[in-house]
Amino acid sequence: MKQIMDHEKIVRTVRRISHEIIEKNADLSSVVLLGILQKGMPLARMIYDNIKQYEKIEIPLYELDITYYRDDVEHIAKQIKLDIDVKDKVVIICDDVLFTGRTARAAMDAIIDLGRPSKIQFAVLIDRGHRELPIRADYVGKNLPTSELEKVYVHFEEPYKVTITDIK
């Protein structure tokens, strides 16, 4: 395994993403953060904490379970259980790695089932390319070109790190 980002680099990168979100969204009271379970929630929490520290505002933060919206899992019925109102809100989806775009598409489907937001934005720590769908992130921590035979691991346990390894 090769380490790509260490703890300090991740902390600095998430600070930058947080500032970009603040700059792009003048009215933070209309912003809702949704962290995709499991790996997107730690990123969303870090962004939430930064915005709270810098802007002295607590924006809504929720976990988003996209299990029933995935196109690679057999399931019975689509259902999402979140008690939030996304109508006319700026919803920011947070995830650790953007790869094919299928997880982001599932998240957008889930959000649309909750209501009609004014905007959906997407924040990721790592964008590794290889998109299968026309999806891009609005906020990217690091672009990391990879081969399809590599795997990117984001560890949000202390100390944070991002590693890459070949799949064999």
WODAFEN-V43466 format. One record per backbone hydrogen bond with DSSP energy under -0.5 kcal/mol. CO is the residue of the C=O (numbers start at 1). NH is the residue of the N-H. Records with the same first field share a line. If there is no record, write none. Layout:
BEGIN
CO: NH  NH
END
This chain:
BEGIN
1: 3
2: 164
5: 162
6: 10
7: 11
8: 12
9: 13
10: 14
11: 15
12: 16
13: 17
14: 18
15: 19
16: 20
17: 21
18: 22
19: 23
20: 24
21: 25
24: 26
26: 28
27: 30
28: 31
30: 90
31: 60
32: 92
33: 62
34: 36  94
35: 64
36: 40  41
38: 41  42
39: 43
40: 44
41: 45
42: 46
43: 47
44: 48
45: 49
46: 50
47: 51
48: 52
49: 53
50: 54
51: 55  57
52: 56
57: 59
60: 33
62: 35
63: 65
64: 37  66
66: 69  70
67: 70
80: 82
82: 84
84: 86
86: 89
89: 91  118  119
90: 32  92
91: 93  121
92: 34
93: 123
94: 36
95: 125
96: 125  126
97: 99
98: 128
100: 132  133
101: 105
102: 106
103: 107
104: 108
105: 109
106: 110
107: 111
108: 112
109: 113
110: 114
111: 114  115
115: 117
116: 88
119: 91
121: 93
122: 138  139
123: 95
124: 141
125: 142
126: 98  128
127: 144
128: 146
133: 135
139: 124
142: 127  144
147: 150
149: 167
151: 165
153: 155  163
154: 156
155: 161
161: 155
162: 4  5
163: 153
164: 2
165: 151
166: 168
END
